[in-house]
């Protein structure tokens, strides 16, 4: 019995690793149009939730200011780390011990791995899968591909995903026509897309967007 269970665990592990690596390799070149969050929101009990706004655009059709804004807001060391920003994680842990307001230390790579491959349950198992897929995409994808996927799957409003759909819906522009102000406003809501509204930006959003633009201006040249 124990031998049988051992073989079952071994075969299951081999299948999972083979499948996950193959899937990540496929998504290195195929547009990511379906994510767990999209499926969850689509099949919510509310009828209106079935409408999904999402348009895939390659990175060269998204204005460069959006890449800079995302990095300034979410992951300033994106080009330097291997998927995990240990300095940011330590800073978040120190902050969370002192404050009731929780701060995350996830990188753009981790957020991409979570949004593409994992559920959004707050469990250690999900975090383990997130870490595993972060290592895979950092190994098998380029930084450019990670950023491209990230900017196409971010949620900016209920059932609004990606920079192209966001630009059209809230700025009446294409993603290639965004400027630094537009990009900083989009980046402002990334941590809490369902609590902030690009259609009615608050004073907090305006202030945070201004800080993001200042950070963008101070960033070193980025080549993706």
C-alpha positions in Angstrom: 0.0 0.0 0.0 2.8 2.4 0.9 4.7 1.5 -2.2 1.5 2.2 -4.3 1.0 5.6 -2.6 4.6 6.5 -3.1 4.4 5.7 -6.8 1.1 7.7 -7.1 2.7 10.7 -5.4 5.8 10.4 -7.7 3.7 10.1 -10.9 1.5 13.0 -9.8 4.6 15.2 -9.2 6.1 14.3 -12.5 2.8 15.0 -14.3 2.4 18.4 -12.5 6.0 19.5 -13.3 5.7 18.4 -16.9 2.4 20.1 -17.4 3.3 23.3 -15.6 6.6 23.8 -17.5 4.9 23.0 -20.8 2.1 25.5 -20.1 4.5 28.2 -19.1 6.4 27.6 -22.3 3.2 27.9 -24.4 2.3 31.2 -22.7 5.8 32.5 -23.5 4.4 33.2 -27.1 0.6 32.8 -26.8 -1.5 35.8 -25.6 -2.9 35.2 -22.1 -6.6 35.8 -22.5 -8.0 33.6 -19.6 -7.0 33.9 -16.0 -8.5 32.4 -12.8 -9.7 35.9 -11.7 -11.5 36.4 -15.0 -13.3 33.1 -14.7 -14.3 33.7 -11.1 -15.7 37.2 -11.9 -17.4 36.0 -15.1 -19.3 33.3 -13.3 -20.3 35.4 -10.4 -24.0 35.2 -9.6 -24.5 38.8 -10.7 -25.6 38.9 -14.4 -23.7 42.1 -15.1 -20.5 40.4 -14.1 -20.6 38.4 -17.4 -19.5 41.4 -19.4 -15.7 41.4 -19.7 -13.6 44.2 -21.2 -10.1 43.0 -22.2 -8.0 43.5 -25.3 -4.5 42.0 -25.7 -1.8 44.3 -26.9 1.9 43.6 -27.5 4.3 45.6 -25.4 5.4 47.7 -28.4 1.7 48.9 -28.7 1.6 50.1 -25.1 3.2 53.5 -24.4 6.5 53.2 -22.6 5.2 55.5 -19.8 2.9 52.6 -18.6 5.9 50.3 -18.1 7.7 53.0 -16.1 4.5 53.8 -14.1 4.0 50.1 -13.2 7.6 49.8 -12.1 7.5 53.0 -10.1 4.3 52.0 -8.4 4.7 48.2 -7.9 8.3 47.1 -8.4 11.1 49.6 -8.8 13.8 46.8 -8.8 11.9 44.8 -11.5 14.9 44.7 -13.8 17.4 43.7 -11.0 15.7 40.9 -9.1 15.1 37.3 -10.1 11.4 37.3 -9.2 11.7 38.0 -5.5 12.7 41.4 -4.0 13.9 40.3 -0.6 14.6 43.9 0.5 11.0 44.9 -0.2 9.8 41.8 1.5 11.8 42.6 4.7 10.6 46.2 4.6 7.0 45.0 4.3 7.4 42.6 7.2 8.8 45.4 9.4 6.0 47.7 8.4 3.3 45.2 9.0 4.6 44.5 12.5 4.2 48.2 13.4 1.0 49.0 11.5 -2.5 47.7 11.0 -2.4 48.7 7.4 -0.9 45.7 5.6 1.7 46.4 2.9 2.7 43.8 0.4 6.1 43.0 -0.9 5.2 41.2 -4.1 7.1 41.9 -7.3 5.5 42.3 -10.7 6.8 38.8 -11.4 5.0 37.4 -8.4 1.8 39.3 -9.2 1.9 37.9 -12.8 2.4 34.4 -11.6 -0.4 34.7 -9.1 -2.9 36.2 -11.6 -2.1 33.8 -14.5 -1.6 30.5 -12.7 -3.1 30.6 -9.2 -6.3 31.2 -7.3 -6.6 34.3 -5.2 -7.1 32.5 -1.9 -4.9 33.7 0.9 -3.4 30.4 1.9 0.2 29.1 2.3 -0.5 26.5 -0.5 -1.4 29.3 -2.9 1.7 31.2 -1.9 3.8 28.1 -2.5 2.3 27.7 -6.0 2.9 31.4 -6.6 6.5 31.1 -5.7 6.9 28.0 -7.9 5.4 29.8 -11.0 7.4 32.9 -10.3 10.6 30.9 -10.6 9.3 29.3 -13.8 8.4 32.5 -15.6 11.6 34.2 -14.4 13.5 31.2 -15.9 11.5 30.6 -19.1 10.2 34.1 -20.0 12.1 37.3 -20.6 11.5 40.4 -18.4 9.9 41.9 -21.4 7.4 39.1 -21.7 6.6 39.2 -17.9 5.8 42.9 -18.2 3.8 42.4 -21.4 1.6 39.8 -19.7 1.3 41.8 -16.5 0.1 44.9 -18.4 -2.5 42.9 -20.3 -4.0 41.1 -17.3 -4.1 43.8 -14.5 -7.6 44.5 -13.2 -8.4 48.2 -13.1 -12.2 47.9 -12.4 -14.6 45.1 -12.0 -14.2 43.0 -15.2 -11.9 45.5 -16.9 -8.5 43.9 -17.6 -5.4 45.2 -19.3 -4.1 48.6 -20.3 -5.7 48.7 -23.7 -9.3 48.2 -22.3 -8.6 50.6 -19.5 -7.2 53.3 -21.8 -10.3 53.0 -24.1 -12.8 52.9 -21.2 -11.5 55.7 -19.0 -9.3 57.9 -21.3 -10.9 57.3 -24.7 -7.4 56.5 -26.0 -5.4 53.5 -27.2 -2.8 52.1 -25.0 -0.2 53.5 -27.4 -1.5 57.0 -26.9 -1.2 57.1 -23.1 0.9 59.8 -21.5 2.7 59.9 -18.1 -0.4 61.4 -16.4 -2.7 58.6 -17.7 -0.2 55.9 -16.9 0.4 57.2 -13.3 -3.4 57.3 -12.7 -3.7 53.7 -13.9 -0.8 52.6 -11.7 -2.3 54.4 -8.7 -5.3 52.0 -8.6 -3.4 48.7 -9.1 -3.2 47.7 -5.4 -7.0 48.3 -4.9 -8.8 48.3 -8.3 -12.2 47.8 -6.8 -11.8 50.5 -4.1 -10.7 53.3 -6.5 -12.4 54.6 -9.6 -10.5 56.1 -12.5 -13.7 57.8 -13.6 -13.8 59.8 -10.4 -10.3 60.1 -9.0 -10.0 61.1 -5.4 -7.5 63.6 -3.9 -5.6 60.5 -2.6 -5.4 59.1 -6.1 -4.2 62.4 -7.5 -1.5 62.7 -4.9 -0.3 59.2 -5.3 -0.2 59.6 -9.1 1.9 62.7 -8.7 4.4 60.7 -6.5 4.5 58.0 -9.1 5.3 60.5 -11.8 8.1 61.9 -9.7 9.5 58.4 -9.2 9.2 57.8 -13.0 11.3 60.9 -13.7 14.0 59.6 -11.3 14.2 56.1 -12.7 17.3 55.0 -14.6 16.9 54.1 -18.3 14.8 50.9 -18.7 15.3 48.6 -21.7 12.6 46.0 -22.3 
